[in-house]
Each structure stands twice: as C-alpha cells, then as structure tokens.
Amino acid sequence: MAKGTTRKPGSPRLLDLPNEILSRIHLYSQSSALPLTCRRLWALTTPTLHRAHFLRLGHSHLHISLRRAIRRRICTPVVLARMDRLEDATRPRASPNASASPRPSRPISLKGLRVPRHYLERPGTPEEERVQLQSLKDLLDRGVDPCNPSHLPLTRAVRSDWYDLTALLLHYGASARDIDIRPAIIRGQIPIIRLLMDAGARIDGECMDVAVGAKQWTLVKLFIQAGVVPTLKTLEEM
C-alpha cells in the first residue's frame, strides 16, 4: 500500500483470496519472503509439488533455473525428484500408446554446476550432518562438479576437519593434488591427511618441513614411510 493511503472499509486483502490464487501469486512472484509472513502462506508453499513448481519457474531456461534452485535449502532430493517428474511430463512420448504404462522419470542432469556453499557448512547434529551429506550425494550423482568453484569444496572440508565430507568429495572426483594441505599438517589432522595421501595428495620436502616445525611427529613418520626424503635442515631439527 502506498505511503499516505488507507485501505477502504470492505476492500479485499491479500489473505482474502482463495488458496489457489495465493499459491500462484507465490509461484510467479518468486518471493522467498512471502511464505514467512503468516502461517497460512507457509502451509500453502511447503508441499513438495509446490516447491518443485516454484524452483522450476525461477527461469525459463532449465539449466539456469536448476543452477538457482540448488542454491536454495528447500531444494531437497525429494523436491528434485518431483522436478524430474515435472520435466519428464514436458517431453514428447515415443508413441500414442506410451501413456498406457508409466515410465520412470529421467533424472535431471546437473552436470558442471557448482557445489552450493551451504553444503560446506557443517550442521550442528550428527543426524543433520547425515541428511546434508545424503542430499549432497544426490547432487553429485546428478553431475554437480565436486571441484567447482576452484577446488573450494575440498578446501573447506579439509579446513573444517570434516572427514566424511572430504571422503565424499574425493569419491566423486575432487582432486587432492590441487589443494594446499599445509594448514592441515600444522593442525595435525592425521585422518584427513591419510585420506588425502591415499587420494594422491602431493607430499614433498616442504610438507615435511611444515610437520617438523609444527612438531607433528606422527606426520613426520608418516611422510618418511611414504618415501619423502627429509632435508639436512629437517634432520637437524628432528
């Protein structure tokens, strides 16, 4: 309502509208804030099908709408599966009789899209962590790039000493050779470093020097066992 104006007695309010119209207003407004204004709007916008429509309408081009969709926390595996069905319904059928028997929905490809940053924030409870990792796995199965952007996902996982996330990203192709593991050496993140070494992380004399300087003797021994030759300076400090 414009500043300085008043609503006429008896004039309709937004919440006087039928639920169907309210739902459409939310879909086409693409407003994340609208459902937060009252419980009725929240209840209207939380069903899986509504959320799938909302995310798909983010842009007319499917790839752009998906790139935007996975950044939102409401884009769960269940919602993505419903988006699969919505998109599948728009594809032409092979024959007029194809509709007689239902066909499985083809998963929407997310190939090349970057890992949403909220998946790199460690949740507060083990159950929340399990759910978040499973959701990320669904995105990776659909083609999200575990190295995008600029190896940030693996770097963040190692920095937070999040073993399960590190293992998941490595399993889907994140490169252990392209991140700086020296901070992990200084902090003595032994399980993480073992995981990175198994995945091909580069361990050299500089890594050995860092381990010695940080007095991480378990890592020093591990690096020697891996074939790293200590420098004379390193031997003097040991």
N, C-alpha and C positions, 0 to 999 in steps of 0.2 A: 504494500500500500504506500502511495507517495506521501512524502512529508507534508504535514499540514492538512491531510484529508481524513475524513472519518467514514467508517462503514455505515451505510444507511440501514436503519432498522429493517430486518427481514431479508436483507440481501444475503445471497448464499456464501458460505465459507468453503474453504478447500475440503475440509473433512465432511461436508455435507454431500459431497459427490459419491457416487457408487464405487465400490471396491474396484471394479473392472477399469473404470476411468482413472482412479488413483494409481493403479498399477501401471497403466500406460503412461501416465504423466511421469512416473519414476523412470520407466524404461527410456523414454525419449528425452528426458531432461539430463540423463546420465549423471545425476547428482548422488554422490556418496553420502552427503549430509542429510538429505531429505528423510531417510528412514529413521534418523536419530531424533526427529522432532517429537514423535509420540509413539506409544506402544502399538497403536493400530497400524501405522505405516510400517513399523518394524515387522509386525506379524505378516503384513502383505508382501514384504520384499524378501523374506528369508527362505521361502520354499526353493528347492533345488532348481526347478524348471524356470522360475522367475529369474534367479541369479544367472542361469545359463543364457537366457534371452538378454539380460542386462549386459553381460560381458560381451556377447556376440555383437550387440548393437553399438559397441564402442567405436567402431569404424566400419565403413562399407567394405574395405579390403580385409579379407580374412586374416592375412599374416599380420597386419598392423593391429587388428583387434585382439589377436592372440598375444602379441607382444605386450600390449597394455594389460590384458586380462591377467596374465600370470604374475604381474606385479601386485595384484590385489590379494589380500589374505582370504577373501571369500572364494577364490579360485581353487577349490579343493579337488582331489581326484574324482569325487562323486559329481561335482559340478562339471568337470571336464568331460566325464563320461556322458553326461546329458548333452553337452555341447556336441559330442561326437554324433549323437542321435539326431540332433537338430540339423547338423551339417549333412549327415547322410541322407536325410529326407529331401534335401535340395538336389541330390544327384539323380540323373536320369536312370531309370531301371532298364535292365537288359532286354526285357520283353514284357508284353502286356500281362503275362501270367506270373511275373516275378513277384507280384504283391501277394500271391496266394500263400506263400510261405515266408515268414520273417527271416531276414538275413542279418548276420551280426554287423554291428556298426564298425566302420573302419576308423581306427584311432586317428585323430587329427595330429598331423606332424608339427612338432615344434623345433624342427631341425635348425641349428645355428643360433637359436635365441639364447640370451644370456641368463645365467642363474639369478633369479630375483634376490635382492640383497637381504630381504627379511628371512630367507632360508639360512643365512650365515650368522644369524643372531641366535645364540644358544638359549633354549627355553629354560624355565625355572624348575621343572619337574621331569623325572625320567619318562613318565607317560607322555607329556607334551613333546619331549625330545623324540620319542619313538614315532609319534604321529607325524611330526615335522619331517623326520628322515624318510618315512614312508611316502609322504607327499612329494618330497624332492626326488625320490627314486622314480615315481611315476612320471615326473617331468623329464628326467634323464632317459627313461625308457622311450619317451616320445621324441627324443633328439636334442633336448637342451644341451648346450655346449658346456662341459664342466670346466673348461679353461677360460671361458668368456665372462667378464672382461679382463684381459691382461693377467690371467692366472690369479686373479683376486680371490676366487672361491677357495682354492687350496691354501693360499697365503693366509687367509682369515681363519681357516680351520686349524692350521698349524699354530698360528699365533694364540688362539684361544685354547690350545691343547685339547681339542675335541677329536678324540681318536676315531670314533665311529663315522663322523663326517669326513675326516681325512681318508679313511678306508673306502668309503662310498665313492668319493670323487676320484680316487686312484683307480678303483674298479671300473669306472666309466671312462677312463682315458685321460684324466688330468696328469700333467707331466711333472714328475718330481724333480726333473733336471732343470726346470725353469724357475724355481723359487729359491730365495735366499734362506738357507737353514741355519745361518749363524745365530740368530736370536734364539732358536730352539735349542741350540747347543749351549748357549750361555745359561738358559733356564734349566738345563738338564732334563729335557723332555725325552727320556730314553725310549719309551714305547713308540712314540711318534717318529723318532729318528730311525729306529729299526724298521718301521713301516716304510719310511721314505727310502731308506737304503735298499730294501727289497724291491722297491719300485724303480730303482735306477738313479737315485739322487747322487750328485757328484760330490764325493768326499775326497778332499785333497789336503795338502800340507797346511793350507790356510785354516781349514776346518780343525785340523789337529792343534794348530797354534791357539785357536779360539778356545778349544776344550781345555788345553793346559792352562791358559790364562784364567779361565773360569774355575779351575780346579775340579773339573768334571772327569775324574779319573776313570770312572766306568766307561765313559765315552772314549777316552784316550785308548783304553784297552780294546774297545770295540773297533775303533778305527785301525789300530795296528793289526788286529785279526783280519780286517777287511783288506789289508795289503797296503795301507798308507804308510809311507816311509817318513818317519819324523826327521825334521831338520836338526842340525847340530845345536842350534839355539834352543829348539824344543827339548832335546835331550839334556841340555844343561839345566833347564828349568824344572825338569821332572824329578 
